[in-house]
Structures are given as C-alpha cells and as structure tokens.
Amino acid sequence: MKTAIVVHGGAWAIPDALAEASVAGVKAVVRAGDAVLKNGGSALDAVEKAVSSLEDDPVFDAGHGAVLNTDGEVELDSIIMDGKTLATGAVSSVRNIANPVRLARAVMEKTEHVMLTDRGANMFAERIGFPAAHDLVTELERKEWEHYKKYVVGVKELFNSQWGHDTVGAVALDSFGNVACATSTGGIRNKMVGRVGDSPIIGSGGYADNRSGAVSCTGHGESILKVTLARLILFHMEQGKSAAVAADTSLQYMGERVQGGGGAIVVSPTGDWAARFTTPRMAWASVKGDVLCYGLNPDEEFKEMLK
C-alpha cells in the first residue's frame, strides 16, 4: 500500500508577506512526515512529527508562533488520534509548552483520559518531566497584539482579517493501512482567557478512524464546533463521497448554516486525499508515493517528483 500524508498551516487570509514562508514551511514538514512513513513508521508517528515541526516554525500559529489572548498570554490546544484503535489525546489552554501535540500524545498513552486542560495539563506535563518553554511569543506577534488591543475588534473580525492566524494539522496513511490525525493551535488573537476552539475537540478539530479516514480542520473554531466538521466530512465519505467532495460539501454547509469559513485536509484508508478550504488562502502540502503536491490559493496545485 502506498503511504500518504497531508499537512496544512491554517486556513485564513494569509498576507503576501507570509505566503512564501508558509508554503516553504508546509513543504519541508510534509517531507519530514513522509520520511517517517517511508522508513516504516506509523501514521501516528508521522502526524506527530509533522505537527511538532509546524509548532517549531514561528510562521505558524502553534507552539513558537502562537498568538496572544486578551491578557497577552499564550494558551495552546492540540489533539492527536489513532485511527486503528480510536485512542485519542488532547490538551487545551496549556501554557509554556512548545509542542502541545507531544503532550497530547502523552495524555493518550500515559493516562486513562482523553483531554486535560489548563492547570491540570501543565501539572501533568511537569509530573512526567515534559520540558517547559518560556520563549513562545515572536516579536511580530507582540507588536500586532499591542496594535490590536487598542481597538474594539472581535475574534471573528480578526479571523477574517489578514492577521487572523490559525491552526496547523496533519493526516496520514501508513503502509499497514492505518490512519491518524493531529491538530494544534494558538487560537485567535485577542481571544478571551480560557477560550477553547475546535482544535482539541474530538470530531471537530480532528478525527481518525481506519473505517472511514482521517481529517484535520482549520478555520473559525466556533463555527467548526457547531457543525462538528471533522466528523461531518467523514460521514459524507462513509456515504461514498470522495475526500474532496466530502470536504467541499461539509465546508459549504458550514458556510451556509453558521456563516463560518475554514478548511480541511483529508485522507481515506485507500489513499484518496484532499486539501480544501473556503478562506482566501490555506498553505498545504501532501506526499503520496513519490509525488509532492502543494498549494496556497484556491484551486491551485503544484506537483514535484521526490528524489
């Protein structure tokens, strides 16, 4: 079976100043995740590798590139899910953690729970010796936060603006036929303290099931939560729709029903994959077999043969 991996760097109005770096980032990360699969690694290992690498890249709103809440603090959310067993780990509103996706996996493997939040998640991280990080805020984000706090601007308006940073994620299919997903985010700038969007919520920010496929979502979190977007996409796939049609159908429904924009990456158990979005841009990349695909603008796809 051919392996496949798809990653995204967030669906939003990515400005030209960040476009090149966003595409370069997802291309590098998808290659890293593909290397895990090519070496016989699991889909779970591949999505963790991909998302943790995106968390380390300050271009993206996760980990080291996270945006600030109304109090000027970083609060991070993440989920990881194994399609073989439906095992899931998630964290929300965690602080001083550079790679929340790795902490989410620790929740999955070292506890009997699915999600830990806020103080409890950080206490768990400390107990298992998870490294703390205190340098997650970029200089650019601090300047933008200072700029926007002077105005009465809601998070939905910020999401729709060119500075509405969003989420990162990955889905993968390994050589054993197993799928997995992972999603991570710093949320939306100026969010209320303690606000949690879709990213760490099973069935909304992500879902993986070997019987149907894997999805990682991105976009306006409150809208995604209302329609449980990840599970909705897989529902349509279970009805026989392709990954692309299932994603388009679900994103259109979300737009019509709750006026929310967003995107999703999808992979099926047969390797059918898609990267679809209704926002102005979404940086994404995929590798299936020896073909690298990537894009940024709607209906745009470039291909390269891997060496």
Secondary structure, DSSP 4 states (H G I P E B T S, - for coil): ---EEEEEEEEE---HHHHHHHHHHHHHHHHHHHHHHHTT--HHHHHHHHHHHHHH-TTSSSGGG----TTS---EEEEEEETTT--EEEEEEE-S-S-HHHHHHHHHHHSS-SEEEHHHHHHHHHHTTPPP-S----HHHHHHHHHHTTS---HHHHHHSTT---EEEEEEE-TTS-EEEEEEE---TTPPTT---STTSBTTTEEEETTTEEEEEEE-HHHHHHHTHHHHHHHHHHTT--HHHHHHHHHHHHHHHH---EEEEEE-TTS-EEEEESSSEEEEEEEETTEEEEESSTT--EEEE--
